[in-house]
């Protein structure tokens, strides 16, 4: 086994199945060729992952129930949602109560049967996304969510990622989401923790949205500030398909949410909304790359952030307009609020336009708390700390207010 950080010589499930073993070996060869990103890598220029690479993590290979009753019993405590639970990086294998038109398959079973082979591990270039290659090397944990043609799933699907282990775990989770023509669904990813251990969770979501299908994708990341969190969302949207993402982040020592979205059909749309709080001593990275490949496609990115003392944040938003993507519209906007002078924000908006007759824009702004608003609140008996909390919440609530599902908004984004 090569001396690569985070790569451990373990006996993974289905290593004796040639198709799965080949996927893992392909990922290993990619890592051997490119290694992990350093600052000379433009896409990772502002996000130093040395803390992750130098960490000592172990794999959770225990397939037995975690034994935490509160964790195990909470998978189905919301009757208005369809719940999936990962505990310490391992999927709770259970019978999912799914409505007609929805199939949820544990990734190990899908790998064993060869289900979804045309989709799995095809949506990204491992040499450009080395943490996705690491994820593929450990390809084992995850779910495959499949929505049939013209089916509308009325209840949101909630994926809970729970952590309570005392040891520092390396967790790689790979999810596949497919919406057939005309299908509609809502999926929420909920990252929560009851531990202060510096674990590392590395997630890949491969999302395929067919003609006229639509997905509202929500995510709440509340990992402890000792943890590390990296996610790659790859999304392919066909003709008249819609992908909407709503993201809230307020945790993790290093957090990176990367979106790789391709609008592959005319009239396809993608919208990315994010609200983040960069905590003291932490780094929050939001990177989005939206590719407009055919005519009359539309995208919008709207990000708002709050930076606490001694924190760092990164926003990289790229819009690519191919020569065929005429009559296309793409916008991006980032607004940041500084709570201290020693916070650092690296903002890198990009436009690549190779077509005429398009409408594209990008903008960025940053500033401090409005002193008049702060004075107004404190003059009415509100403490300065509480006044700052009120004003920062109001800043981020502009994003929260855009969430279409009010039940999810109240339960997870409040």
ZAMARGU-4260 file (C-alpha; in steps of 0.2 Angstrom, whole numbers, plus 5000, padded with zeros to 4 digits):
<rodrens>
0) 5000/5000/5000 | 5008/5017/4995 | 5012/5029/5009 | 4997/5041/5006 | 4989/5051/5019
5) 4972/5044/5024 | 4974/5028/5014 | 4974/5013/5025 | 4976/4995/5021 | 4959/4987/5026
10) 4948/4973/5020 | 4933/4982/5013 | 4917/4974/5009 | 4915/4967/4991 | 4934/4968/4988
15) 4932/4951/4980 | 4920/4957/4967 | 4930/4962/4952 | 4919/4977/4947 | 4920/4985/4964
20) 4938/4981/4966 | 4942/4989/4949 | 4933/5006/4955 | 4944/5006/4971 | 4960/5003/4962
25) 4956/5016/4949 | 4954/5028/4963 | 4970/5023/4971 | 4980/5025/4955 | 4973/5043/4953
30) 4978/5047/4971 | 4996/5040/4967 | 4997/5051/4952 | 4990/5067/4959 | 4991/5066/4977
35) 4981/5078/4988 | 4978/5096/4985 | 4991/5109/4990 | 4991/5128/4989 | 4999/5127/4972
40) 4982/5119/4966 | 4972/5134/4961 | 4955/5126/4966 | 4962/5124/4984 | 4973/5139/4985
45) 4964/5147/5000 | 4960/5131/5009 | 4974/5122/5017 | 4970/5104/5021 | 4986/5100/5029
50) 4977/5098/5046 | 4966/5084/5039 | 4981/5076/5030 | 4991/5076/5046 | 4977/5069/5056
55) 4977/5052/5064 | 4960/5044/5059 | 4953/5026/5060 | 4940/5018/5050 | 4924/5012/5058
60) 4922/4994/5051 | 4910/4989/5064 | 4894/4983/5056 | 4885/4980/5072 | 4872/4993/5079
65) 4881/5007/5087 | 4872/5004/5104 | 4867/5022/5107 | 4848/5020/5110 | 4844/5038/5107
70) 4854/5038/5090 | 4846/5021/5085 | 4828/5026/5090 | 4828/5043/5081 | 4828/5037/5064
75) 4809/5037/5062 | 4804/5050/5074 | 4797/5062/5061 | 4781/5055/5053 | 4781/5068/5040
80) 4798/5064/5033 | 4807/5048/5026 | 4822/5046/5037 | 4839/5038/5033 | 4852/5037/5047
85) 4871/5036/5046 | 4879/5033/5063 | 4898/5036/5065 | 4899/5034/5046 | 4890/5018/5045
90) 4872/5016/5037 | 4858/5009/5048 | 4852/4995/5038 | 4833/4995/5040 | 4818/4993/5030
95) 4814/5010/5023 | 4795/5014/5023 | 4795/5022/5006 | 4780/5028/4995 | 4776/5021/4978
100) 4789/5027/4965 | 4803/5029/4977 | 4817/5016/4980 | 4831/5018/4993 | 4845/5005/4991
105) 4860/5003/5003 | 4875/5006/4993 | 4883/4989/4997 | 4868/4980/4990 | 4868/4991/4975
110) 4886/4987/4972 | 4883/4968/4975 | 4869/4968/4962 | 4877/4979/4950 | 4863/4992/4951
115) 4865/5009/4944 | 4882/5005/4936 | 4879/5017/4922 | 4878/5031/4935 | 4890/5027/4949
120) 4907/5036/4950 | 4904/5044/4932 | 4900/5062/4937 | 4918/5068/4942 | 4936/5068/4937
125) 4946/5060/4951 | 4962/5069/4946 | 4953/5086/4949 | 4944/5080/4964 | 4956/5070/4975
130) 4945/5069/4990 | 4932/5061/4979 | 4945/5048/4973 | 4948/5045/4992 | 4929/5042/4994
135) 4929/5030/4979 | 4944/5021/4986 | 4933/5017/5002 | 4918/5015/4991 | 4906/5005/5003
140) 4895/5017/5014 | 4880/5026/5006 | 4863/5025/4999 | 4855/5025/4981 | 4839/5035/4980
145) 4829/5032/4964 | 4813/5042/4960 | 4803/5034/4946 | 4796/5043/4930 | 4783/5057/4934
150) 4782/5053/4952 | 4781/5066/4965 | 4787/5062/4983 | 4776/5071/4995 | 4787/5069/5010
155) 4805/5075/5012 | 4819/5063/5012 | 4830/5067/5027 | 4848/5059/5028 | 4855/5061/5046
160) 4873/5060/5048 | 4876/5057/5067 | 4892/5056/5076 | 4895/5051/5094 | 4911/5040/5094
165) 4925/5045/5105 | 4939/5040/5093 | 4943/5051/5078 | 4935/5042/5063 | 4938/5044/5044
170) 4921/5043/5036 | 4918/5041/5017 | 4900/5041/5012 | 4894/5040/4993 | 4876/5044/4989
175) 4868/5042/4972 | 4852/5051/4968 | 4842/5049/4952 | 4826/5058/4947 | 4818/5051/4931
180) 4809/5062/4919 | 4796/5073/4927 | 4800/5066/4945 | 4800/5078/4960 | 4808/5076/4977
185) 4815/5085/4992 | 4831/5079/5001 | 4839/5086/5017 | 4856/5081/5023 | 4858/5084/5042
190) 4875/5084/5049 | 4875/5083/5068 | 4887/5077/5082 | 4887/5073/5100 | 4906/5072/5101
195) 4921/5083/5101 | 4933/5071/5093 | 4942/5078/5077 | 4934/5066/5065 | 4934/5068/5046
200) 4918/5066/5035 | 4921/5065/5017 | 4905/5065/5007 | 4901/5063/4988 | 4884/5065/4981
205) 4881/5061/4963 | 4864/5068/4957 | 4856/5065/4940 | 4840/5075/4936 | 4831/5070/4920
210) 4820/5080/4908 | 4807/5091/4918 | 4812/5083/4934 | 4815/5094/4950 | 4825/5092/4966
215) 4826/5104/4981 | 4842/5099/4990 | 4844/5106/5008 | 4859/5104/5019 | 4863/5109/5037
220) 4881/5107/5043 | 4883/5109/5062 | 4899/5098/5065 | 4909/5103/5081 | 4923/5115/5077
225) 4936/5100/5080 | 4929/5091/5065 | 4933/5092/5047 | 4920/5091/5033 | 4922/5090/5014
230) 4908/5087/5002 | 4907/5086/4983 | 4890/5088/4975 | 4890/5083/4957 | 4874/5087/4948
235) 4869/5084/4930 | 4852/5093/4924 | 4844/5088/4908 | 4831/5098/4898 | 4819/5109/4908
240) 4826/5101/4924 | 4828/5111/4940 | 4840/5109/4954 | 4839/5121/4970 | 4851/5120/4984
245) 4849/5128/5001 | 4864/5126/5013 | 4868/5132/5030 | 4885/5130/5038 | 4890/5134/5056
250) 4903/5121/5061 | 4919/5111/5057 | 4937/5116/5059 | 4939/5115/5040 | 4923/5114/5030
255) 4922/5114/5011 | 4905/5113/5001 | 4909/5111/4983 | 4896/5110/4969 | 4900/5104/4951
260) 4884/5107/4941 | 4881/5104/4923 | 4866/5111/4914 | 4865/5098/4900 | 4849/5102/4892
265) 4840/5118/4886 | 4830/5127/4899 | 4838/5118/4913 | 4841/5128/4929 | 4851/5128/4945
270) 4850/5139/4960 | 4862/5139/4975 | 4858/5148/4991 | 4870/5147/5006 | 4871/5155/5023
275) 4887/5152/5033 | 4895/5157/5050 | 4914/5155/5050 | 4918/5151/5068 | 4933/5157/5078
280) 4949/5148/5072 | 4939/5139/5058 | 4939/5139/5039 | 4923/5139/5029 | 4924/5136/5010
285) 4910/5137/4997 | 4915/5133/4979 | 4903/5132/4965 | 4906/5128/4947 | 4891/5129/4936
290) 4893/5124/4917 | 4880/5131/4905 | 4881/5119/4890 | 4865/5122/4880 | 4854/5137/4876
295) 4842/5146/4888 | 4849/5138/4904 | 4849/5149/4920 | 4858/5149/4936 | 4859/5159/4952
300) 4871/5159/4966 | 4867/5169/4982 | 4879/5167/4997 | 4879/5177/5013 | 4891/5174/5027
305) 4897/5180/5044 | 4915/5179/5050 | 4919/5179/5068 | 4936/5184/5075 | 4951/5174/5069
310) 4941/5165/5056 | 4943/5162/5037 | 4930/5160/5023 | 4932/5156/5005 | 4919/5159/4991
315) 4924/5153/4973 | 4910/5154/4961 | 4912/5150/4943 | 4900/5152/4928 | 4905/5144/4912
320) 4895/5148/4896 | 4899/5136/4882 | 4898/5142/4864 | 4881/5133/4862 | 4873/5141/4877
325) 4865/5156/4869 | 4851/5166/4878 | 4858/5160/4894 | 4857/5169/4911 | 4870/5167/4925
330) 4871/5177/4941 | 4881/5176/4957 | 4882/5187/4973 | 4892/5185/4989 | 4889/5196/5004
335) 4899/5195/5020 | 4898/5203/5037 | 4914/5205/5048 | 4913/5204/5067 | 4932/5207/5069
340) 4946/5215/5059 | 4957/5199/5060 | 4944/5189/5050 | 4950/5184/5032 | 4939/5182/5017
345) 4945/5176/5000 | 4932/5179/4987 | 4935/5173/4969 | 4920/5176/4957 | 4923/5170/4939
350) 4914/5171/4922 | 4920/5161/4907 | 4909/5167/4892 | 4911/5159/4875 | 4894/5164/4868
355) 4884/5179/4863 | 4867/5185/4868 | 4869/5180/4887 | 4866/5189/4903 | 4879/5186/4917
360) 4884/5196/4932 | 4894/5193/4948 | 4896/5204/4963 | 4904/5204/4981 | 4902/5215/4996
365) 4909/5215/5014 | 4907/5226/5029 | 4905/5227/5048 | 4890/5228/5059 | 4880/5244/5056
370) 4884/5254/5071 | 4868/5264/5071 | 4858/5248/5071 | 4869/5241/5085 | 4867/5258/5095
375) 4848/5257/5093 | 4847/5239/5100 | 4859/5243/5115 | 4850/5259/5119 | 4834/5249/5122
380) 4842/5238/5135 | 4848/5224/5124 | 4866/5218/5128 | 4879/5221/5115 | 4882/5202/5113
385) 4863/5199/5110 | 4862/5214/5099 | 4876/5207/5088 | 4867/5190/5087 | 4851/5198/5082
390) 4859/5208/5068 | 4869/5193/5062 | 4854/5182/5062 | 4845/5195/5052 | 4859/5195/5039
395) 4858/5176/5036 | 4839/5175/5037 | 4838/5183/5020 | 4844/5166/5014 | 4833/5156/5026
400) 4818/5165/5020 | 4820/5158/5003 | 4818/5140/5008 | 4801/5134/5000 | 4798/5120/5013
405) 4792/5129/5029 | 4792/5113/5039 | 4810/5110/5035 | 4814/5128/5038 | 4808/5128/5055
410) 4815/5111/5060 | 4832/5113/5054 | 4836/5131/5048 | 4830/5141/5062
</rodrens>
